[in-house]
Amino acid sequence: MLNYTYLILGVLYVTLLPGFVFVEYLLPKVSFWKKLPIYFVTSIIISTIFSYFTSILFGFNRNALLFDVLLFMFLAIPKIRNIKPNQNVF
């Protein structure tokens, strides 16, 4: 069961989480549908760079990669809280 959790966290880390944090902090007023492709592209770039540097600092292991995921989750919490539930995305 734990391996599936790591798999889900890894997919979120590589495809969505870093791009969401980066784009929401830099482009908050752009519409959701324009930001969605930017989420994916910047997530792949940022997750690669952060994984590389944390593997240099801490060694390439599961704990270093979990540190990256937790860092981006911590940075995403304020942005997720600011999204209003009745906001029209269309």
N, C-alpha and C positions, 0 to 999 in steps of 0.2 A: 504494500500500500504506500509506503514511503517513497518508493521509486516513481510511482505515478505522480506524487506531489512534486517531486523534483522535476519531472518532465513538464508538468503544467507550468511551474514557475519558470523553467527555462524557456518555454515557448513564449510566455508573456514577456520575459526579459528581452528576448531577441527581437520580437516583432512589435511590441506595443509600448511598454512602460517607459523606457528612456526617451523615446520620441514624444510621447504624451507630455512628459515633464518639460522637456526642452521647448516644445512648441507652445504649450500653454503659458509658460513664463515669458516667452518672447513675442508671441502673436495672440494675445488674448481676445482681440476684437474680430478676428477673421472667422467666417462661418465654419461650422463643423465639417461640411462636405469638402471644403477646400483644404482643411487641415488633415483629413484622414490619410491621403497618400503621403503627406509629409511625415506623419507619425511613423509609418512603416519604413520609409527611407532613412530618416534620422535615427530610428531605433537600431537598425542594423549597423549603421556607422558608429553610433555612440557606444553600443554594447560591445562591439569589437574593440574599440579603443580602451574602454574601461576594463574589459577582461584582460587585455594585454598588459596594462599597467599594474593591475592588482596581482596578476600572475608574476610579474617581475618583483613586486614588493613582498608578497606573501607566499609565493610558490603557486604553481598551478594545481589547485585541489578544489574540492567541493566547497570547503569553507570560504575560500576567497571569492568564488562565484556567488555564493549565498550572501556574502557581504555586499556585493554589487546590487543584487536584487533587493535586499533590505534597504540599502541606501536610496535607491530610486523609489521604493514604496514609501519611505519616509518623506521624500521630497514631493510625492504625488498627493499625499493626504490633504494639504491645504488647498490644492487646486480641485480635488474631487469634492471637497466640502463647499466650495464656492459655486458649483454648478447647481442651478435651481431646477427642481424637479418639473416644474410646469413650463420650462423654456422650450420654445418651438424650434426644432432643429431643421425643419423643412423650409 
